[in-house]
Amino acid sequence: MLLVSAAASLSFSLIAGPSVHTPLAATSCRSAAALATADPLAAARLSTGTDGKFPPWPEWERPPAEYEELVATFVEGATTVPLGASAGQGVGWEEWADGGFSVHLLLTRRLSRQTYIAALDGLLGLVVRCQQTYPDLYAVLKFVPKKNGLNPLLARRADGKEVAPLDGGKPREVRRALDDVQRALEQSWLLVAAYLTLPTAEEREDLLWSARTVTEKVKTDQRSRSLEVLCLAFFWRGADEYRLLDRSLWPSLKSSFETNFGGNWHPKPTNARLIWQRCRMVYPFLEIANRAWLCAAAAARPEGEAEEWWGEEEAEAPVEEKA
């Protein structure tokens, strides 16, 4: 499974240089500035200057004291966006994304033994609302709590049953439980934010196709990093690499993969299907890196050069016939 990590690192190295590191807080566009502040109160003064399509986030003089109220605000703001709100210029998408990242930052900073149950309820609410409002997104999003080991806990909360609190747990167990919830919230918000800010249905479909195998098959320690690269570098419309998905210049990642590797290999033998799944898992990272390399090679080509970027092929030397 190290192949996914290597592919993600290779794609970032070719696109932005080997020293670039982009954790969740260091997002594209103006979210980076909003989240870099050391003052969570300043980060929570969210803009309401949208055009009515993206729901406004509240402007707080002080963030809510109750964690449950903060969770409810996050779920409500993340799941009430009309699917076509970002079409065209998508006026207001940056303000909405900045606000969402700021609220998510507050959720993460306040996650503790005492707020663990409320965070679980918030994750459950986010998944259920997406199932009702964005069924295509839910088909991928549902794997996030499953792969972080949270489905049994969410099932109990959905049935109205109690979940054991973390107050009496061992430090290692508590840290592991909090990390599971934090990862699930991060990965869920990444998918929701990228999905709702893309301007076309084709791009949203391409995002979900690329994220499906990553979300379902990639190991836990590599999944968040892989989704960060997909959602914040490739499919984030404010990122430089977003141009590498321009349909007027490039085919979709899905169609490009199916041209080279075929469609669904489910009926094939198990070993062949496993190879196909691994190829699909790393393909978006390697394909975007390849496109970035092609663009860089074309830009470096001397002006007026007529031959292809790889240069003229050398003519084969004639083979001398033996007497």
C-alpha positions in Angstrom: 0.0 0.0 0.0 3.0 2.3 0.0 2.4 2.7 -3.7 -0.4 5.3 -3.0 1.9 7.3 -0.7 4.7 7.2 -3.3 2.3 8.3 -6.1 1.0 11.2 -4.0 4.5 12.3 -3.2 5.6 12.0 -6.8 2.6 14.0 -8.1 3.4 16.8 -5.6 7.1 16.8 -6.4 6.5 17.2 -10.1 3.8 19.8 -9.6 5.1 22.0 -6.8 8.6 20.9 -5.9 9.9 18.4 -3.4 9.6 20.7 -0.4 5.8 21.3 -0.5 3.7 19.9 2.3 0.0 20.6 2.5 -1.7 19.4 5.6 -5.5 20.0 6.0 -5.1 23.3 7.6 -2.9 24.6 4.8 -5.6 24.6 2.1 -5.7 26.4 -1.2 -7.2 29.9 -1.8 -7.9 32.1 1.2 -8.5 29.2 3.6 -4.8 29.1 4.2 -4.8 32.6 5.6 -7.9 32.0 7.7 -6.6 28.9 9.3 -3.0 30.0 9.8 -4.1 32.5 12.5 -3.3 31.5 16.0 -6.5 33.1 17.2 -9.5 30.7 16.9 -11.8 33.6 17.6 -10.5 35.6 14.6 -10.8 32.4 12.5 -14.5 32.2 13.5 -15.5 35.6 12.3 -16.9 34.2 9.1 -18.0 36.1 6.0 -21.7 36.2 5.1 -21.1 38.0 1.8 -22.5 35.3 -0.5 -25.0 35.6 -3.3 -27.7 33.6 -1.6 -26.8 30.3 -3.2 -24.2 29.3 -0.7 -25.6 29.5 2.9 -23.9 32.1 5.0 -21.9 31.0 8.1 -22.7 32.9 11.3 -20.5 35.8 12.4 -19.6 35.2 16.0 -18.2 37.7 18.4 -17.3 34.6 20.4 -17.6 31.0 19.3 -20.4 29.0 20.9 -19.5 27.7 24.4 -21.4 24.5 23.8 -19.7 22.0 21.5 -23.1 20.6 20.4 -24.1 24.0 19.0 -20.8 24.2 17.1 -21.4 20.8 15.7 -24.9 21.6 14.6 -23.7 24.8 12.9 -21.1 22.8 11.0 -23.5 20.1 9.8 -26.1 22.7 8.8 -23.7 24.8 6.9 -22.1 21.9 5.1 -25.3 20.1 3.9 -27.6 23.0 2.8 -25.7 24.0 -0.3 -27.7 23.6 -3.5 -25.9 21.3 -5.9 -25.7 23.9 -8.6 -24.6 26.7 -6.4 -21.0 26.6 -7.7 -22.0 26.5 -11.4 -20.3 29.1 -13.7 -18.3 31.6 -11.6 -19.8 30.1 -8.5 -19.9 33.5 -6.6 -19.6 32.9 -2.9 -17.8 29.5 -3.0 -14.6 30.8 -1.5 -16.4 32.5 1.4 -18.4 29.4 2.1 -15.3 27.2 2.0 -13.3 29.5 4.2 -16.1 29.5 6.7 -16.3 25.8 6.7 -12.6 25.3 7.2 -12.7 27.8 10.1 -15.6 26.0 11.8 -13.9 22.6 11.2 -10.7 24.0 12.9 -12.7 25.0 16.0 -14.2 21.5 16.1 -10.8 19.9 15.9 -9.3 22.1 18.6 -12.1 21.4 21.0 -12.2 17.6 20.4 -11.6 15.9 23.7 -12.8 13.2 26.1 -15.8 15.5 27.1 -16.8 16.3 23.5 -16.2 12.9 22.0 -19.9 11.8 22.0 -21.0 15.2 20.4 -18.4 14.8 17.7 -19.8 11.3 16.9 -23.3 12.7 16.7 -22.1 15.4 14.4 -20.4 12.9 12.1 -23.6 10.8 12.0 -25.7 13.9 11.2 -23.3 14.9 8.4 -23.4 11.4 6.8 -27.2 11.1 7.1 -27.8 14.6 5.7 -25.5 13.8 2.7 -27.4 10.6 2.1 -30.6 12.5 1.8 -29.3 15.5 -0.1 -26.3 14.3 -2.1 -26.8 10.6 -2.8 -23.9 10.4 -5.2 -21.5 11.9 -2.7 -22.9 9.6 0.0 -21.9 6.5 -2.1 -18.3 7.5 -1.4 -18.7 9.3 2.0 -20.2 6.2 3.6 -16.8 4.5 3.5 -15.2 7.2 5.7 -16.7 6.1 9.1 -16.5 2.5 8.1 -12.8 2.6 7.3 -12.1 4.5 10.5 -13.8 1.9 12.6 -16.7 4.1 13.6 -19.7 2.3 12.0 -20.6 0.3 15.2 -20.6 3.5 17.3 -22.6 5.4 14.8 -25.1 2.6 14.6 -25.6 2.7 18.3 -26.1 6.5 18.3 -28.6 6.2 15.4 -30.6 3.7 17.4 -30.6 6.0 20.4 -28.3 3.9 22.5 -25.5 5.1 24.7 -21.8 5.0 23.8 -19.3 4.4 26.5 -17.6 7.7 27.4 -13.8 8.1 27.3 -13.5 9.5 30.8 -12.2 6.3 32.4 -10.2 5.0 29.4 -6.5 4.5 29.2 -4.5 7.4 27.6 -3.6 5.3 24.5 -7.2 4.1 24.0 -8.5 7.6 24.4 -6.0 9.0 21.9 -6.8 6.3 19.4 -10.6 7.0 19.7 -10.1 10.7 19.3 -7.8 10.2 16.3 -10.4 8.0 14.6 -13.1 10.7 15.0 -10.8 13.5 14.0 -9.7 11.6 10.8 -13.3 10.9 9.9 -14.3 14.5 10.3 -11.3 15.7 8.2 -11.9 13.2 5.4 -15.7 13.9 5.3 -15.2 17.6 5.2 -12.6 17.3 2.4 -15.0 15.3 0.2 -18.0 17.6 1.0 -16.1 20.8 0.4 -14.5 19.7 -2.9 -17.7 18.2 -4.2 -19.9 21.2 -3.5 -17.5 23.8 -4.9 -16.8 22.1 -8.3 -18.7 23.9 -11.1 -19.8 21.0 -13.3 -21.5 17.6 -12.8 -18.7 16.0 -14.9 -16.0 17.2 -12.5 -18.0 16.1 -9.5 -18.3 12.7 -11.1 -14.6 12.6 -11.7 -13.8 13.5 -8.1 -16.0 10.8 -6.8 -14.5 8.2 -9.2 -11.0 9.2 -8.1 -11.9 9.2 -4.4 -13.9 6.0 -4.3 -11.0 3.5 -4.4 -8.8 5.8 -2.3 -11.4 6.0 0.5 -12.2 2.3 0.4 -8.9 0.6 -0.2 -6.0 2.9 1.1 -4.6 2.1 4.5 -5.5 4.4 7.4 -2.1 6.1 7.8 -2.1 7.1 4.1 -5.8 7.8 3.5 -6.0 11.4 4.8 -2.9 12.5 2.9 -4.2 11.0 -0.3 -7.5 12.7 0.0 -5.8 16.0 0.8 -3.9 15.8 -2.4 -7.0 14.8 -4.4 -9.4 17.4 -2.9 -7.1 20.3 -2.2 -4.6 20.1 -5.0 -6.3 18.4 -8.0 -10.0 19.1 -7.5 -9.9 22.4 -5.7 -10.9 25.1 -8.2 -8.7 27.6 -6.5 -5.5 25.5 -6.8 -3.0 25.8 -9.6 -3.2 22.1 -10.5 -7.0 22.4 -11.2 -6.2 23.5 -14.7 -4.9 20.0 -15.4 -8.5 18.8 -15.3 -9.7 21.3 -18.0 -12.0 19.2 -20.3 -11.1 21.3 -23.3 -7.5 20.1 -23.0 -7.7 16.7 -21.3 -10.1 13.8 -21.0 -11.6 13.0 -17.7 -9.5 10.8 -15.3 -12.2 8.1 -15.5 -12.4 7.9 -19.3 -8.6 8.1 -19.5 -8.2 5.2 -17.1 -10.8 3.1 -18.9 -9.1 3.7 -22.2 -5.9 2.3 -20.9 -7.0 -0.3 -18.3 -10.6 -1.1 -19.3 -13.8 -0.6 -17.4 -15.1 -2.7 -14.5 -13.0 -5.9 -14.1 -15.3 -7.4 -11.5 -16.0 -10.6 -13.4 -12.3 -11.2 -14.0 -10.1 -13.6 -11.8 -9.4 -12.3 -8.3 -5.7 -11.6 -8.9 -6.4 -9.7 -12.1 -9.2 -7.7 -10.3 -6.8 -6.9 -7.4 -4.2 -5.5 -9.9 -6.9 -3.5 -11.6 -8.0 -2.0 -8.3 -4.5 -1.0 -7.4 -3.9 0.6 -10.8 -7.2 2.6 -10.4 -6.2 3.6 -6.9 -2.9 5.3 -8.0 -3.9 6.4 -11.4 -5.3 9.9 -10.6 -2.0 10.8 -8.8 0.3 9.5 -11.6 -1.9 10.9 -14.4 -2.0 14.4 -12.9 1.8 14.3 -12.4 2.2 13.2 -16.0 0.1 16.1 -17.2 2.1 18.5 -15.1 5.3 17.2 -16.6 3.9 17.4 -20.1 3.0 21.1 -19.5 6.4 21.8 -18.1 8.1 20.1 -21.0 6.0 22.1 -23.5 6.7 25.4 -21.7 10.4 24.7 -21.7 10.5 23.9 -25.5 12.2 26.6 -27.5 9.8 29.0 -29.2 9.0 28.0 -32.8 10.2 24.4 -32.4 8.1 22.3 -34.7 8.9 18.8 -33.7 7.2 17.0 -30.8 8.2 17.6 -27.2 10.3 14.4 -27.1 12.3 15.4 -30.2 12.9 13.7 -33.5 13.3 10.0 -33.4 16.7 8.9 -34.5 16.7 6.9 -37.7 17.6 3.3 -37.3 21.0 2.4 -38.8 20.7 0.1 -41.8 21.5 -3.5 -41.0 24.4 -4.8 -43.1 23.8 -8.1 -44.7 26.5 -10.6 -44.2 28.1 -11.9 -47.4 
